[in-house]
């Protein structure tokens, strides 16, 4: 288990068929921190409105994993995004989900002593803010491209090539085309500079990056639909983007009594004797 000072994840889109919830669950299993920031679009309420809600067991596992971190002492901060904006009307009333804090934006003081604004970023996106109907159409188009992406990569695998994110490539090209009009990153950096922040940590555009804009540190933690990236802060103040490709372990069980009992019942039906502890022999796999 690797421990960081803070971890930032966003754009998980739980409730959609394309959410890489298994990988996020595995990442949270092997990495812990003092403060976990969920930087918006964790739950995709837009799919509820479109009647395309796809909630899987892996999505429930992510929620349980986050709650488990909070129960063990990790401070968990949920920043509302445009896909889970149903939370925003409740924020002024101090609404929280158990031990999980919920905010529109918050301040993070780094180990380097610098002050960072943590915000999802949709309010600084010209498309989302000025023309929400375009954002809605873009979301629909993104679903189509993701479906094409799966077929495209099936063909690439058959031809012996590796994975290539067609949707990420197209989205980046479109983003570059409209940057001169909407300037998402510059808008965020200039806003932070006016408010006296040293940097900004955001999500929203599904493109992980660490760079400096006009003297302001700009850090985007990416997404868990395609790139499966998180922004982490080391104890010495270093910042890093972690890409997580692992989905399952050889032995992957929750360290709970109920899970162990269930494992024992399944093992007995196969004629395998499971010891009383949760330490399993290396040769036993549980999926």
N, C-alpha and C positions, 0 to 999 in steps of 0.2 A: 504494500500500500504506500503510495507516494503522497506526501502532504505538502500543500502549498499554502501561502498566506491567503490568497484569494483565487477563486475560479469564476469566470464569466462565460455563460452559455446563453444562446438565444436562438430564435427561429427553429424550434423543435417541431412545431405544427402537429402536436398530438391531436388525434382525431382524424388524420388524413392517412391514406394508404401509403403515401410516400415517406412518411416520417421514419427516420432511422432510429427508432426508440430502443431497439436491442443494443445497438452500439453505444448509445448514450447511457443506458443502464449499466453496461459493462465498464464504460469510462468512470462512472460514478462509484462503481464497486471498487475500482483499483486506485482511485484518486480522491483525496479528501482535502479539506481546507478549513481555515478559521471562518471565512465568509464566502458563501456561495451566492452569486448574483444570477438571477434568471432574467435576462435583459429583453423581455418581450416576445410575443408570438410563440409562447410556450404551448398554449392551447389555441386551436384554430376554430374560433366560433363562426367564422365566415362559412365554413362547410355545413354548420348546423342550419344557417339561413338558406343555403343552397340545397338542403336535404341530401348532402353527400357525406354525412358523418360516418367515419370508419374507425371505431374505437376497438383496439386489439388488447390482448392480455399484456403485450409488451409495453403498451402505453400506461396501463395500470401499474406495471412493475416500476416504471420511471417515477410515477407519483409516490409510490411506496418507498422507493430508494431515497428520494428527496426528503420525505417526511422522516425517514430513518436517520439521515444526516442531521436534521434539525433536532431530533430527539436526543441525539448523542452530543449536542452542544454546538454544532455549526450554526452560525447566524445565516439565515436564508432570507434574501431580499428579492422580491418579485417586482419587476418593472413592467407595467402594462404596455402592450404594443397595439398596433392597429387591428391585428387579428383577434386579440383578446381585450379589445377596448370596452367590453361590457363591464369590466371591473372599474373603469375610470369614474363613473358617477358615484361609486361608493367610497372612493379614496378620501374625499374631504371629511367623511364621518369616522375616520380612523379604522376602517374595515381591515381585518386581517384574517388569514386562514390558519387558525391554530397558532403555531409558533412562527409562521411565515409572514413577514412584513410585506405590504403591498404599497407601492408608490408610483407616481408618474415619472419622477426622476429623483435621483439622490446624489449625494456627494461621497466619493471614496477618497480617503487620505492614504496615499501609498506609503510603502516602507521608505521611499526616498523623500518623504515629507511633502510631496507635491499633491495638489488638490485636483481631483478628476471628477468631471460631471459624468454620471452614468444615466443614460437615456436610450430608449429603443431607437429613436431617430426618425420615425414616420412624420412627425410634425415639421421636420426640416426637409422633407422630400417634396419638391414642387408638384410632382404628379399626384401624390396622396393628398396634399393639402389643398391645391388649387383646382384639381380635376379628379375627384375621387371616382368618378365613373370610368376614367381611363385606368385607374388602379384596379378596379373591379374586372374590367376586360383583360387587363394584364394578368390577373390571377387565373382567369379562365384559360388564357393562352398558355400560361406556365404549366397547367395541368396537362394540356395537349402535348407540349414539348417533352414533359417528363415521360409520358406514355411512349412517345416516339424514341426517346432516349433509351428506354429499356429494350426495344426492338433493335435499335441501332447497335447497341453493345452486344446483343446476342449474336448478330452477324459478325461483329469484330472478333468475338471469342471463337466463333467457328473458323475464322480465317487466321487465328493465332495471334491476334493483336490484344493489347491490354485495354483496360477501361478508359473511356474518354467521355467526359461530361459535355454532351452536346448542348444541354439546356444552360449549363453554366457559361459555356462559350458564347452562345447566342445572347444570353442576358448581359454578359459583360460588354459585348459589341453594341447592344442597344443602349446600355448605360453610357458608354463612351459617346454615343451619338447625341444623347440628350443632355449630357453634362454641361454643355455650354449654355443651356437655358436654365436648368434647375440647380446645378452646382451644390449637390447634397453635402459633400464633404467640406467645401468651403463655407457653406452656411453654418454648419455645426462648429467649425473652428472659429469663425468670426464671432458667433454667439458666445462661445466659451471665453474668448479673449475679452469681450466687453464685460462679462460677468466676473472676470478675474480668475478663471480657472486655468490651470497649467495644461490640462488635456481633457479629452473626451473619450468615453468608452461606450460603444453603441453596437447595434446589429442592423436589422432591417433589410439591407441590400444583399445579404448572403455572399459577401465577399470579404474574407478575413484579411486583415492588413494592419501593419504597424508602420507609421510614418509621421513626419512632421509637416504641418501646414501653417504657414505664417507664424512660426514660433510656437505653435500649439501642438501637443502630442495627440495624434489621431489614431485610435485603436478600435478595430472592428473585429468581433469574435467569430464572425462567419455564420454557419448554420448547421443543422442536423437533418437536412433533407438530402444533400449531396456531399458536401465537403467534409462534414463531421469534424468540425474544428471547435476548439475552446481557447479562450485567452486566459493565461495563468500568470500570476504574480509570484515570483520566488521570494523567499524570506530575505534575500539580500537586495531586493528591489528590482531585480531583472524582470522584464516582461517577455513572454514567449507565446507563440501560437502553436498549439498542440493539435496534430491531426490524428484522429483515432480510427483505426481500421479493424480493431478486434471486436468481434460480435459475441462469441461464446468462448468459455474456458473448457478445458478437458473435464474438469470437475467444477460445476457451476450450480451451487445450491445456496439458498438463503440460510444464514446461520441462526435458524429458529427451531424451536422444538417441534412445531407442527410440520415443518418441511422435513425434518429428520424422520419423524414418524411415518410420513408419507413415503419417504425413500425406503424405509425399512419394509413397509408393506409391499412395495413394488419388488424389492430385492428378494423377499421371501418367496414370492411367486416364481422367481427365476432360480431358486435354490442357492442364493448367495447370502452369506452371513455378514451382516453389517455391524461393526463395533458400536459401542454405546456413545462414543464421542462423535463430533462432527468432522473429525480428521479421517478422511477416506483413503483407502489404498490407492496408489497411483494408477492402477489398472482399471479402476471402476469409473465409468462415465455416467453422468446423469444429465439428461437433456429435458 
